[in-house]
Amino acid sequence: MYEYSGGKPRFLERRTVEISEPGKHQWMKALDAIRDCDVVIAVQAGLRGKVGIEDASIKFVADEGPVEEVLERWIRHTEFMKSV
């Protein structure tokens, strides 16, 4: 988890979610762990998970790469969009 303020991201904590291996449709466990977030950046989310994220008023951003690079791209894009 990162916080973004003052133009820089700051690492807050790492959160984990217990997922049982054979179980399907466990996206609610992950959603419960991120309910206090404004934005989620991930490589992918299943259809139900993506809908759940959006229903929780959390912005979903699909991207991949090292965390620092992904955050930097998102910050640049967000700052650019604010200036337009």
C-alpha positions as CSV (number, residue, x, y, z in Angstrom):
1,M,0.0,0.0,0.0
2,Y,1.3,3.4,-1.0
3,E,0.1,6.9,-0.1
4,Y,0.5,9.6,-2.7
5,S,0.9,13.2,-1.5
6,G,3.3,16.0,-2.1
7,G,4.2,14.7,-5.5
8,K,5.7,11.5,-4.2
9,P,4.5,8.0,-3.3
10,R,5.3,6.7,0.2
11,F,5.2,3.0,1.1
12,L,2.8,2.4,4.0
13,E,2.4,-1.3,4.4
14,R,2.1,-4.7,2.7
15,R,-1.3,-6.5,2.9
16,T,-1.9,-10.1,2.3
17,V,-5.0,-12.1,1.8
18,E,-5.5,-15.8,2.6
19,I,-6.9,-17.5,-0.5
20,S,-7.7,-21.2,-0.4
21,E,-6.1,-23.0,-3.3
22,P,-9.1,-24.9,-4.8
23,G,-11.6,-22.2,-4.0
24,K,-13.1,-20.0,-6.7
25,H,-14.6,-16.6,-6.5
26,Q,-12.6,-15.4,-3.5
27,W,-12.4,-11.8,-4.8
28,M,-14.4,-10.5,-1.8
29,K,-11.5,-11.3,0.5
30,A,-9.2,-9.1,-1.6
31,L,-11.8,-6.4,-1.9
32,D,-12.2,-6.3,1.9
33,A,-8.4,-5.7,2.2
34,I,-8.5,-2.7,-0.1
35,R,-11.8,-0.9,0.8
36,D,-9.9,2.0,2.2
37,C,-8.0,2.6,-1.0
38,D,-8.8,5.2,-3.7
39,V,-6.9,3.5,-6.5
40,V,-5.9,-0.1,-7.2
41,I,-3.1,-0.8,-9.7
42,A,-2.8,-4.4,-10.8
43,V,-1.9,-6.5,-13.8
44,Q,-5.5,-7.9,-14.0
45,A,-8.7,-8.5,-12.1
46,G,-11.4,-11.0,-12.9
47,L,-14.7,-9.7,-14.2
48,R,-16.5,-10.0,-10.8
49,G,-13.5,-8.5,-9.0
50,K,-13.3,-5.6,-11.4
51,V,-17.1,-4.9,-11.0
52,G,-16.7,-5.2,-7.2
53,I,-13.8,-2.7,-7.2
54,E,-15.8,-0.2,-9.3
55,D,-18.9,-0.7,-7.1
56,A,-16.8,0.1,-4.1
57,S,-15.9,3.4,-5.8
58,I,-12.3,2.4,-6.2
59,K,-10.5,3.3,-9.4
60,F,-8.9,0.2,-11.1
61,V,-5.8,0.7,-13.2
62,A,-4.4,-2.2,-15.2
63,D,-0.6,-2.0,-15.6
64,E,2.4,-4.2,-15.1
65,G,6.1,-3.8,-14.3
66,P,8.2,-3.0,-11.2
67,V,6.1,-1.2,-8.6
68,E,8.2,2.0,-8.6
69,E,7.9,2.3,-12.4
70,V,4.1,1.6,-12.4
71,L,3.6,4.2,-9.7
72,E,5.7,6.7,-11.6
73,R,3.7,6.2,-14.8
74,W,0.4,6.5,-12.9
75,I,1.6,9.7,-11.2
76,R,2.7,11.3,-14.4
77,H,-0.5,10.4,-16.1
78,T,-2.6,11.7,-13.2
79,E,-0.7,15.0,-13.0
80,F,-0.9,15.4,-16.8
81,M,-4.7,14.9,-16.7
82,K,-5.1,17.4,-14.0
83,S,-3.3,20.0,-16.1
84,V,-5.4,19.5,-19.2
